Amino acid sequence: MTDKTQPHYEIRCDVNDSVELVAVDVMLGSRKYRFVNIYRSPSHGTNEKLYVKELLNSVKKLCNVKCPVTVVGDLNCPNVNWNDSTSPCDGVQDKLLD
């Protein structure tokens, strides 16, 4: 059970067991902030596109709140150019970039 009187608490995420993420709400005074930390291993084989879809659905649900949300993590997208927001159209890295 989550004790929301504490200055921080983990948010339950209904995600597939293969999706690696954790979300925490932090209270600073009367303001709440959400932090989502995700990890995507370099390859999921033939299920990679399905995995990315599940990961993105989970992150979207966690971001659907009224407080500020910060998403961080390791996406393992070596072909994404984060400076000019480009990536190969492979159904994985382009989806994560979007």
N, C-alpha and C positions, 0 to 999 in steps of 0.2 A: 504494500500500500504506500502511496506517495504522500509525504507530509508537506503540504504546500505552505506551512508556516515557516519552514526553513528558508534560509537565504538562497538556496539553490536546490533543484530537484530534477531528477531524470524524467524525461517524457517517454511514456510507453509508445512504442512504434509497432504497429501491426504490419510487419514486413516478412517476406520470404526469408527463411533461415540463411540463404546464400548472400543476402544483402547485408553489407557491413556498415552500420551507421549507429550513432548515438546522438541523442538530442537532450539538451539541458536548458532549463529555464533558470535564470539568475535574477534575483530581486535586489535592486539597489534603491533603497528607500521604498517609495511607492511605485517605482518603475520596474517593468519586467523586460528582460532581454532574452532572446532564444539563440542558442548556439547549436549548430548541427555539424557534426564531424563525420565525414564519409570516407570510405576506402573502397577503391575498385582495383582488384588485382589486375595485372597486365593482360590476362586472357581468360575467357570463359568458354573457349572452344565454340562449338556450334550454337550454344545457348547465349552467346554474348549479347545479341540484340535484345533478346527477351530480358536478360539481366538488367541492361541499361534502362529498358522501359519500366521495369519494376523499381529500380533505384530512383528514377526521375519521378515516378508517381508518389513514392514515399516522401521524397524531398518536397514535392509540391504540397502534399498534405501538411507536412510540418511547417511550411512557410505560410500557410493559410491562417494566420493569426493577426491580431491588431498590433502586436508589439514588434519592435525591430528584430530582424533575424539575420544572423551572420552564418554563412555556410563556408566551411573550410574542409580541407582533406587532400587526399592523394588520389587523383583520378587516373593516373597512369595513361596519359594521352601524349605520347612523345611527338606526334605529328601535328599537334595543335600549335599554332602561332598565336600566343595570347596577346602579343603586342598589336597585331593587326586583325585579330579575331577571325582567323581563317583556319580551315581544317580540311582533311580529305572527306569526301562524301562517302563514308563507309557504313553509315547507319549506327555508328557507335560514337566516334569522336565528334562528328558534326552534331549529333543529338545532345551530347554533353556540353558542347560549346554553346548551342542555342539556349 
